[in-house]
Amino acid sequence: MGMIVVHHQVKDFSSWKSAYDKHADARRAAGLTRDHVLQSVDDRNAVTVVLDFADLARAKAFAASADLKAAMKSAGVVGVPTILILKKVT
């Protein structure tokens, strides 16, 4: 069990959020669950998304996928996102 944390700047939060919501099936298919969408209190276009996963290989494949890159580009992500894949430490 772990989490993917994605931080990026977007051109327009409302447009990005609509595109993010439309990409939900792809996240579910990759085994990602319990998403949290967060905005910076100082910049509504600075967005962080946190998602849970159970299968590390599937999470890594999703994070590196051409589909995710294309979805981010069409959603208005600016620059290079930071993607962290974290595992729970027991």
N, C-alpha and C positions, 0 to 999 in steps of 0.2 A: 504494500500500500504506500502511496506517495502522492505528491502534488506536482502539477505543472504551474509555474508562475510566469505569466507573460506580461511584460511592461512595454508600452509603446505610446508614441504621440500620434494623434489622429487629426485630420483636417477639421472634421466636424463631428462632435460626439453623436448627435442624433442620427446622422447618416451611417456612422460606423455601427451604432447599436442595432439599427435595422438590419444591416448586413450580417452582424454577429448572430442575431436571432435566427436568420435564415440558414445559417451554417450549423444549427443545432444537431441535425441528423448526422452530419459528419463527425461531430464530437461524440455523440452517443455510439456511433459505429466503431469508434476507436476505443470505446470503453471509458470515456471520460465522464465523470459525474459531478454533481454538486458544484456547479459553477458559481463563482462570486465575481461580479463586475464592480470594480472600484474606480472612483475618480479622485484625482488630487483635489484637495480643498482650495488650492490656489490656481489651478488650471484645469478646467473641465475637459480639456482635450488630452490630458495626460491620464492614460487608462491602464489599470492593472487588472488582469483576469487570473483567478486562481481556480484550478480544477483538480478534483481527486481522480486517482487512477488505481487500478488493482494489478494491471499487467504492464510492467516496465517496458517490455519490447514494443508493445502496441503504442504506448505513450511516446516513446522515442520516435517511432515511425511516423506518428501523427505530427509531432513537432518539426520533423525534417521534411515533411511531404510537400510536393509541388502544389497540391490542392490547398494547403494552408497558406502557402506563400501567395498564391493567386487570390485567395479569398481576402487576405490582408491588403493586398494591393488594391483590389476593387473596392474595399471598404474605406479606403483613404488613410491607411497607415502611412505615417511619414517617417522616413529614415529606417534604420535597422532596429527591429524589436529586440529586447532582451528576453530570452527564454531560459528559465531555470527548471530543471527536472530534479525534484527533491524526494528523498526516501525517508520514511519514518524510522527513527532510531529508537531501538528498544533497550 
